[in-house]
């Protein structure tokens, strides 16, 4: 016998303090959504990140770019009433600024940090916010990338944002007031007491109006650093931050450690290009037996697959512009199917596929000729390797290369009597078609917990797993409901949930696997619509697609009346 045990408390070692959490601060006049990640080790620094226009999910620099830094990181989203505000105002009411500034100050207080232990980072709109808050509130370090200085004029030309910030009339005096928000502080103090790192490029279409006229305003900043990029990989506003990310991360890393880099004026990326050498290299590259084919977007809709991305012959054609044709090839042993592809415009390929020299590929994109996709009708079951074929008759080029994925993906869908799986990674893309009623395993645990048929709506839910095949999270597999009749088969995706009470009843003694998400059900427990199914008797199955296997279990039969 043991004495009475105390209750369990959280195990601090099992808690990832450096995971990113998303919260909403409601202390100020406006709710402010933010993300936060704690520092590593003894780092005593906070990086505040302001987002630019069109940031993914409202946040910039949330990927790998900053994750190796040791500092605390606070990402603040600029989303107020579903509008951008430059973290400043609504109809010239600066309560948004009050809310954002309050969040930063409370975060600092909670970490026991001062304003000299803060670095503000932002790109474009976020770069303006980094300058504004750094100058206005005395945060020591400002890392700003292609900011707008004349905020009023800039948003005036973008009515949705302009009317939100300035008011419906967008009065000229209010435009002037926002135009002077940053320049006015610089004229008064010149950036005195700040470490400022301004990243820009003459290739930025905003350079002549937003950057160049304001450089002299940093007259009193003892550590003003201007990094101007001159690279064939940077041709517009949105490319400056990506090109300079290693340097930006390096500056922030040094600031985190209490070191203030003094770079002065740096012109990076400048490349002395001999045009004769460039043309010779790119024409030689064109002559090599290679292609580029990368899928960026993919889906399965009904009986069609949708693939789009980049596909082109590397290098420069001596027959510019050379007309090319593109097609998608599906190959399984001796079976081959070829489908024409449409050529599409492509952006940024000159930087994404840079190879010693910059080369334009304006027609380097591809997509299905039919907007609805490439039909799988007539393609037998099997595993197909996907490749792209490109021809250039004027150059005598006819090449084919395996299609690869920019990011790994796996899509599984029911298509009548078959399952279609589209699987891609950095080495290949495959299409797998197989019967949707699969293997009936003796290791299957299956129970129907509830089922009903109301007119032409059928609902099923229950437990389905295979002993020894883990089902511990929502990504463990895909469940299907299958109705198999004499003339047709209908299949539907099922959802999954965590109903441990029902699941535990099916786990046999001695099996210590995790099957927490082995409960299937129709979406919302609302059933599936069978209006398109012909009257008759259908055998009902539930299938589980997991890993490379597909398991099935019989679930009775239903009769559909006419």
Order of alpha helices (4+ residues) and beta strands (2+ residues): beta-beta-beta-alpha-beta-alpha-beta-alpha-beta-alpha-alpha-alpha-beta-beta-alpha-beta-alpha-beta-beta-beta-beta-alpha-beta-beta-beta-beta-beta-beta-beta-beta-beta-beta-beta-beta-alpha-beta-beta-beta-beta
